[in-house]
Amino acid sequence: MRVLARVEAALLNQTGYLFQWCPVCLAVGIGLYFSLRFEPDWQVYACLLVLVATSAWVGRTVSSGWAALATGGALVAAGFTLAGARAHTVAEPVLSWRYYGPVEGRVVAMDRSASDALRVTLDRVRIGDVPLDRRPQRVRLSLHGGSVSLKPGQRIMTTGHLSTPQGPVEPGGFDFRRHAWFQRLGAVGYTRVPVLTIAPPESEPQEVRTTALRMAISERVRAILPGEVGGFAAAVTTGDRSGMGQSTLESLRASNLAHLLAISGLHMGLLTGFVFLVCRLVLSAIPVVALRLPVRKLAALCALIAAVIYLMLSGGNVATERAFVMASVMLGAILIDRRAISLRAVAVAALIVLILRPESLLSPGFQMSFAATTALVAVFGALRDYGPMPGPKWLKPMATLLLSSAIAGLATAPIGAAHFNTMSHYGLLANVLSVPVMGTVVVPSAVLAALLAPFGLEALALTVMGFGLEWIMVVSAWVSGLDGAQGYVVSPPHYVLPSFAMGALWLALWRGRAKWLGVAPVALAFLLWGQGHRPDVLVADSGGLVGVMTENGRALSKEKGSGFVAMVWLENDGDGVDQKHAASRWPAGADIVQRYIWQGKELVHITGKRAAQGFDECHDNQIVVSAVALDLTGECGVYDPKRLMETGSLAFANGRIRTSREAIGNRLWSPGMSAHHREKRDQ
């Protein structure tokens, strides 16, 4: 009983600070849904809804301490139900076979692939004679065969290769198939023949009109600012990265400046802050307005309008929507006379984002942006309680900038390293040299260009903007070229990030000395990260590539082909070499049949028809991986394309073989499950 009394007393001491735990509880429920290896039936959701109602009733009838726990339980159940409802709501047909033939659709988005090819997303798709109920709502094509000048809304056609979105390149890895499910992307592929326009751009749908306006602005920006600077400016203003080359993107990533490309919290904060400041100064300078009207609220309203316009022009992707929600909550707090920057405001923004897009919890953008924001608000709130910062006034802006960059960097570094397997050793230096230029030159110039555009005078402001972006590119090139600028980190086990997040949130949100208990899960996360082991052998789901761990790092069976898979494997190993270098590590040399000994068994990799013709018998101590279909005699384990289509990629570790299908389970986005879901829906 004493333990229960102490728990209730501890909760009562948090009165007034419990609301900020609401998005945490909601996120726990969402995370539980995505961690399952089976798709819950309707009975599970019915029980959860009863639990939500019961917990809400308990919360209203018991003492406030236990009411907080009841509310937390209700939010966990609500988060689970919300994620499931979202997954079923976005369900659309997914192509379950390889398709080659005519592809027709309307252009709704354009970007660039990892190979620097123009890539288009199409809706209103027609592919051969595939019936409507099996036809993907959206497909994405990389264009390798040339094309006419494409515009959003155009209806185009080509002949292309399509397939189902790829699953994890290794068991437990990032599942692009799940990501595509929530984007309603039912097929991906490429074409090597020219693209033809069969209908002009449509003007009726709002999405098409907005995309067309974005692309028109992007083209105008690139016409005034040619080259990489123009592509950078277009990315910052409209979110269109199609004008940027891979070398520039790599330089920005290596210097930890890639976040300046994404229209997210920094851009939205700088924009709304600049508009708010200018409007407040202008309105305060007008005596009639300053004496009779609430200038601060009018300035907040103007900044909110600017945020809406920026959201529309940027394409409204997930990162921009998240930034817009955060900015709107803080500006709304000003309108209702509340503190704009507080943990409560951050909690409201997180709740809205998670309710609208529960799947965003899994994205590095959501995790990093809210980690940085929460850390900044918590640390500066604690510093505010200790009084003003010591030192001369002229030094305080620079000290604040350095402290902000350090706090945000420390909060996001583990998350970025876990997702991207890299760490920029001089990222703080690059951000200190670049972020002030972004805030004082680039963003004000972009706002001025928007105001001058109706008069045809935007070139002057864009030229000034170009100077700022050139400086940022020079900084990124210099920093990324320094010795040891970029380090590589091995991927952590799946339980490391949740442990780190819960410990860090406990440190930031709990009040009292017990907050320091959060140090334990954070320390445990780093300890577990250091104890993690990578698989001995990895096999691609196509059978075209095998990677084995050696004393010198992972050795790959081929120096060309399956380049994306090879890159991800090496990144997850924390290995900075390229595929050709990794292929030189293979112990057996460059034979057409690659062999490797694992756990007393011989692993045989067959990559072509010529190699397969000379291999027609195997033994029980062999494991055969092949990129072509095999018909073997013997009792060996065979993984050819037909079997790999069922299992997905493979990982050999701890004496057993684990498959991607086993790691994912039977979810809505799993192979074959979308068709099953469609049949149940039609019934």
N, C-alpha and C positions, 0 to 999 in steps of 0.2 A: 504493500500500500504506500510505503514511503516513496518508492520509485515512481509510482503513478502520480503522487502528489508533487514530486519534484518536476516531473515532465509537465504537468499542468501549470506549475508556477513559472517554469521556463517559457512556456507559450504565452502566459499572461504578460510576462516581461517584454514580449515582442509586439504587444498591442500597438497598432499604428504603423508597424513595419511588415505586417504579414501579407499585404496585398502584392508586394513585389515577388512573393513566392508563387503567385498564381500561374504565371507563364512557365515556371519551372515544373510545377505539377502537371500542367497540360502537356509539356514537352516529354515528360516521363511516359505518359500514356501513349503519345505518338510514337516514341521510341520503342515501346513494347510492341506496338502493332507491327512495325517494320522489322523487328527482330525475330518474329515468328517464322517457322518453316512450313506453315500450313495456312490456308485461308479460312478464317473463322466463319462458321455458319450463322444464320440469322438468330439462332437460339442464344449464341454468345452475346450478340448485340442487345437482344431483349433483356438478358440478365444484367448487362451493364447499364442499360437505361433504368432498370429497377434500382440498381445500386446508386445511380446518380440521384434519383428521386428520394431514396431512403436516406442517403448521406445529407442531402439538402434539408430534409425534415429533421434529422438528428442535429444538424448545425443550428437550427432555429429553436431547439427545445432544451439543449444541454448548456452547461457553462461555457463561457467564451473560449477557454483553453482547449477543451475537447471539440468545440465547434470548429476550430481551425483545422484540426486533424480530419474531421468529417468533410469539411469543404475541400481539403486537399485530396482526399480519396475520391470525392465526386469529380474533381477536375482531372485526375488521372484516368478515371473511367470515361469521362467526356472526351479527353484527348484520343484515347484508343478508338472510340466510336467515330469521332470526327475524321480520323485518318482513314478508317475503313470506308466511311461514306464517300470521302473524296476519291478514293481509289476506284470505287464502283461508278461514281458519277462520270469520270473521265474515260471510262472503258470504251474503246473503239476497236474495230478489227485490226489484227496484226498479220502481216504476210508470213505464212509458215513454210514457204518453200522458196527456192531460188528461181527468179523470174528473169527472162530476157525477152524483150520485145518492145512494142510501142508504149510510151509513157506520155500522158497528156495531163495538164493541170494549170492552175492559175498561180502565178508568182505572188507569194505573200511575205517572203523574207529573203534576204541575200546576205551572205557573209563569206568567209574564206575558210577552207579546210586546213588541216595541219600540213598538207603538202603545198599550200599556197594557191590552190585552185579555187576559182569562183564556185560557190555552193549556193543552191537555191532551195527553198522550201516551197512545196506546192500543196494547195488544197483543191477541192473539187476534182479529185483525181480520177482518171480513167486509165486502166492498164489492160490492154488486150480485151479478152472476153470475160474477164473476172467479174462475177456478179456483184451487185451493189452490197449485199450483206457480208461479203468477204473482202471488200475493197477497202484499203486503208484510207482514213480521212485525210492524212497528210503523209507526204513522202519527202525525203531530202536527197538531192542529187548533186554530186560534184561534177563540174563540167570540165572535161579534159579535151574536148574536141572543137573548141571555138564556138562562138555564138554571136548573135546580133546583140546590139545594145539593149539590155533587158531593163524593164521598168516594172515596179510593183503593179499588180492588176492585170498584166498581160497574160494571155493564155498561150502557152507554148507546148510544143511536142518534140519528142526526140525518140531515139531507140536506146534503151539503157539496160543495165543490170541492176536488179533489186533483190534484196534479201531481208530477212528479219533483223531488227537491231541486234547487235552483238551482245552476248552475255559477258560475264567477267572473264578477263584474260587469264585469271588464275582463281581457284576456289577461295572465296572470302574477299575477293577484290571488288573494285568499283563495278556496279552492275549498270551498264549503260541501258540495258533493256528496261530496267525499272525507271530510269530517268526519262527514256523515250515514252514510256507508258503515260506519264503525267503530262507530257507535251503533246499527247495524241499523235505521236509520230509512229506510224505503222510499218514503215519500210525505209531503208536507206540504200544508197547505191551510187552508181556513177555512169557516165556516158562518155564515149570517145568519138562520137559523131556530132556534127553541128546541131545546134538547137534552132528550131524554126518558130516564128511567131505566127499564130493562127487567128488571134483576135486582139484588138487594141485594148489598152487598159480600161478597166471598168471604173466608174466613178461613184456608183451607188453605195457600196459598203463602207462604213466608217473606218474599218481597219485598213482597207486599201487606200482610202484618201489620206489617212494619217501616214502610212508607210510611203506613199508617193511624195507627200510633203517633206518627210524626212530625207528621202533620197535626193529630192530637188535641192534642199538646203546643203546636203553633203556635196553634191556636184558643184554648187556655187562656191562653197568653201575651198574645195580642191582646185577650182579654176583660179581663184585668187592666190592660194598658197599651194603651189605645185609640190610634187615629191612627197617624201615621208612626213614633212611638217604638215602638209595639207591633209594627209591621211590621219595624222595624230589629231589635228584640229577637228576633223569630221567625227572621229571617235569620241572626242570630249563633248561635242555639241549635240550629236544625233545618235551616238552609239554605233555608227557604221564603221566597222574596222576593215572593210574590204579594200581600202586604199593603203593599208600598212603591210609592209613586208615582214617575213618571218625573222629576219636578222634584227630588225628594230624591236620586235616583240620579245625576242630572246634577251636582248640587251636590257630591256626594261624589267624583265623577270629576274635576271641575274643581279640587278642592282636594287631589287625590292621596290621598284617604282611601277610595277604593272597595275597596282591599284589605282593609279592616276588615269588609266584607260577606262575602267569600269565606271559607268555613271551610277554611283552609289552614295554612301553617306557623306564622303568628303565633298564631292561635287555639289550635292544637294545642300549640304550645310554651308558651303562657301557661297553658293548662289543666293540662298534665302537670307543668309547673314548680310551679304552685301546689299541686297535689295532693301532689307529691313533698315540697315544703317542709313542708306542714302535717303530713303523715304522719310525716315524720322528726322534727319537733319533738314531736309527741304521743308517739311511741314512745320517744324519748329521755327524755321526762319520766317514763316508767314504769321504775323501777330494775330490776325483774326482767327485763323485755324488753331494756333497754339493755345489761345485763351479759351476757346469755346468747345473744342473737340478733343477726344482722347487720342492724342498723336501716336502714342505707343501702340494702341490697338489698331489704328488705321495703318500704321507701318507693318504690323504683323499680318493684316489682311492683304496688303499689297504683296508681301513676301509669299503668302499662301497662294495667291493667284499666279505668281511667277513659278512656284513649285508645280502647280497644275499644268502650266504650259510646258515646262521642262519635262515633266512626266510624259506628256503627249508626244513631244518631239523626239524623245529618246527611245520610243518604241515600247515603253511600258514593260520591260523585262522584269524578272523577279527581283534582281538587285535594285533596280530603280524604284519599283513599287515599295520595296522594303525601306529605302531611303526616304521616299515620299511620305510613308506612314509615320516614320520617326520625326521628320520635319513638321508634319501636320499636327502631331500630338504636342510638340513643343510650342508651336505657334498658337495652337488652340489653348494651351495653358495660359499664354499671355492674354488671349481674348477673354478668359474667365478669371483673370487675376490670380493665377496660380504660378508657382515657380516653374519656369520653362524647362530648366535642366535639373532633373532629379531622377532618382532611381524609380520612382513611381511612374514618371513619364516614359522611361525606358521600358518598364513592365507593360504599360498600356500598348506601346508600339509593338512589343513582342507578342502580346496576346492577339492583336489584330492580324499580324502577319501569319501567325500559326493557325488562326481560325480560317483565314482566306486560303492559305497554301500550307497545309500541314507537312507536305513533303519537303518544304524548304528547310526543315530542321536538319536534314541530312546533308545539305549543301555547305561547302566551305565558306561561301559568301555570307550566309546567315550566321554561322558559328563565329566567324572572324569579326564581322561588323558588330554583333551584339557583345562579343567578348571585349572588344576595344572600347565600345561605348560604356558598358557597365564598369570596366576598370577605371576609365577616365572619370566618370561621375563619382564613383566610390572614393577614389584617391583624392580628387580635388575637393570633394565634400568633407573628407577627414581633415585635409589641410586648412579648409575654411574654418573648421571648428577650433583650430589652433591659432587663429588670428592671421593677419596679413603676412605675406611673404617678405622676409627681411631683404635688405639691399636697396640700392638706388633705384628710382623709378624707371630710368632709361634702360636698365638692365633686365627689368621684369619681363618684358615681351619675349626677349630671347630665352630667358630662363624657363618661361612657360612653354615655349615652343619645344625646347630640348626635353623638358620633363614630359610633355604630352607625347612626343615621339617615342621616348623611352618606355612610357607606360603602355601605350598602344602596341609597341613592338614586343614587349615582354608578354603581354596578354595574348597576342595572336601568333607568336612564333611557334609554340608547340602545335597549334592547330594547323598552321601552314606547313610545318615540317611533316606532320602526320599525313596530310593529304597530298602534298606535292613532293615530298622527300628531298627538299632542298632548303638551305638556309643561306641568306645573304649576310656575310660577315660584316659588310660595310653599309648595310641597309639604313642604319641610323644616320650616317653621314650623308648618304644620297637624299634621304627625306628632308634633312635639315636644309640642304642646299636647294631643294626643288619645291617642297610644299609652300614655303612663303611666296615663291614666284607664281605658283598656281593660284594662290589666294589674292595676291596684290596686282598681278598683271593679266593672267590668262582669263580668269572668271570675270573680272570687271570689263575686260575687252570684249568678251563674248556677249555680255549683257548690253554693252554699248553698241555692238554690231547689230544685235537684234532690234534695238531702238532706231538705228539709222537705216536698216534694210528697206523699209517702205519708201525711203527717199533715194535709194540707190547709192548711199554713201557708206556702206558697210566695209568697203575695202580698207579704209584707213584704220578702223578698229581691228580688223582681222590681221592687218600687217603687224600691229603692235602685239596682238595675240601670238602671231608667228614667232616674234622675237623671244617671247617667254617660253614657247614650246621648244624652240631651238636650244635654249639654255638647258632645259630639262633633258633633251636628247644628248647634249654634250656631256652632262653630268652622268647620265646612265651609261654612255659609252666609256667614260673614264673610269667610273667605279667598277663596272663589269670587267674591265681590262686589268684591274689590279690583281696581283698574285694572291691566290686563295680567296678571291672575291665570293665564290660560291662553294658551299660545302654540301655534302650529300648525306642523307639520313635514312636508315633502314625503316621500312614501314612497321608501325607498332601493331601488336595484337589488337583485336577489335574491342577489347574491354578497357584499353588504356585511356582513350579520349573521354568516355563517360566518367571514369574515376577522376580524371583531371578536372573535368567540368564541374562535377558535384563539389569537389574540394574547393575550387576557386570561387564557386557561387556561395558556398558557406562562408568563406572569408569575406566576401563582398557584401552579403545581405544580412547575415546574422548580427545581432547587437549584443554586446557584452564580451566578457573574456572568453566565453565558450567558442567564439568565432575562430580562435586559433586552432581548434580541433580540425579545421579544414586543411591544415598543413599536412596532416597524415595521409588523406587520399591523394593529394597532389604528389607527395613524396613517393607513395606507393605506385602511382602511375608511371613516374620516371624510372623507378626500380624495375617494374614489370616490362617497360619498354626496353631497358637494357638487357633483360633476360630473354627477350623474344628470339626465336630461331626461324630462319627462312627454310622453305622446303628443299629437300635434297635434289628433287627433279621436278621440273614443270613441263607440261605438254600443252601446246596450243589446241584449241577446239577444232582446228582444221587438220591437225596432224602434221602440219607443214613445218613445225619448229619444236625442238626439244632443248631445254636448258638444264644443265646439271651443275651442281655446286662443287667446286674444286678448292684447293688451298689458295689459289690465286683469284678466286671469285667465280661467278657463274660463267660456264662455258656453253656456247650456243652451237647447235648442229649445223647452222648455215650462216654465211656472212651476208646474204641478201634474201629478201622475201620476208613476209610477216614482220615488217619493220615496226609497226605500231606495237605489236605484242612484245617484240624484243625490247623496245624502248621502255615499256611499262615494267617488264620484269627487272631490267637493270636498275630502273629508278627505285622500285620497291626494295631492291637489295641494298640501296644506298651506294650504288656503283656508278661512277660518272663516265665510264668508257662507252664507246659506240658499239654497234653490232659487229662490225668487222673485227675490232679488237677482241671482243668477247668470243668470236668464232675461232680465233687463233688459239684459244685456251683448250679447245676440245682435245681430249687425250688421244683419240684414235686417228687423228689426222683427217685428211680430206677424201676419204673413200666415198663411193656412191651409197654404201650402206654404213651408217654410223653405228658404233657399238660402245656400250658403257656398262660397267659392272655396278649394280646397286643391290645391297643386302644379299649378296651371294647369287643374284640372278643377273642374266645378261639382258640389258636393254638394247633393243635393235630399232634403229630409226630408218625407215624407207621413205624417200621423198619423191621418187619418180617412177614411171612405168618401166623404164629399163632396169632399175634396181629391183622392182617387184617381180619382173619376169624371171630373174635368177634366184628368187627366194620363194620356194613352194612348200617347204617343210620346216617345222619348228619343234622345239622341245619344251618340256614342262618347266625347265629352269630359265625360260626366256619370256620377256615381255616385248611384244612387237607393236611399234607405233608406225602408222603409215598414212601418207597423204593421199594414197589411192586405194581403191577397194582391193581386198585380198581374199583369196580362196586357198587357205592353207590346210594341210593335214598336220595332225599333232595336237597336243593339249596345252599349248602356250596361251598366255593372255594376249589377245589381239585387240588393238584399238585403231580401227580404220575409220574413214569418214562416217560410215553408217552408224557405228557404235558411238563415236564421239558426238554425233548429233544428239544422241540420247543423254550422254553423260556430261557434255561440255568439257571445258578445260580440266586438266588433272594436276594434282600435286602429290608427290611421293614424299612422305615424312613420317618419322616415328614408326617405320616398318609397315605402314599401310598406305593405300592409295585412296585419296579423297577426290571426289568429283564436284564440279560446280553445281550440278543439279542437286547433289546431296546438301551442299552448303546453302543453296537458295531455298530448296523445298518446293512445294506446290503453291505458288502464289499466283495472283491474277496475271502478272506479267511474265510468268514462266512459260516456256514453250508448250503449246497445246492447251494451256489454261484459258487463253483468251477465246478460243473456239468453244471450249466447254462453257465459259461464262455466257457467250452469245446464245448457245442452245438453251441454257436455263432461263435467260431473259426472254427468249421467244416463246417458251412454254408458259 
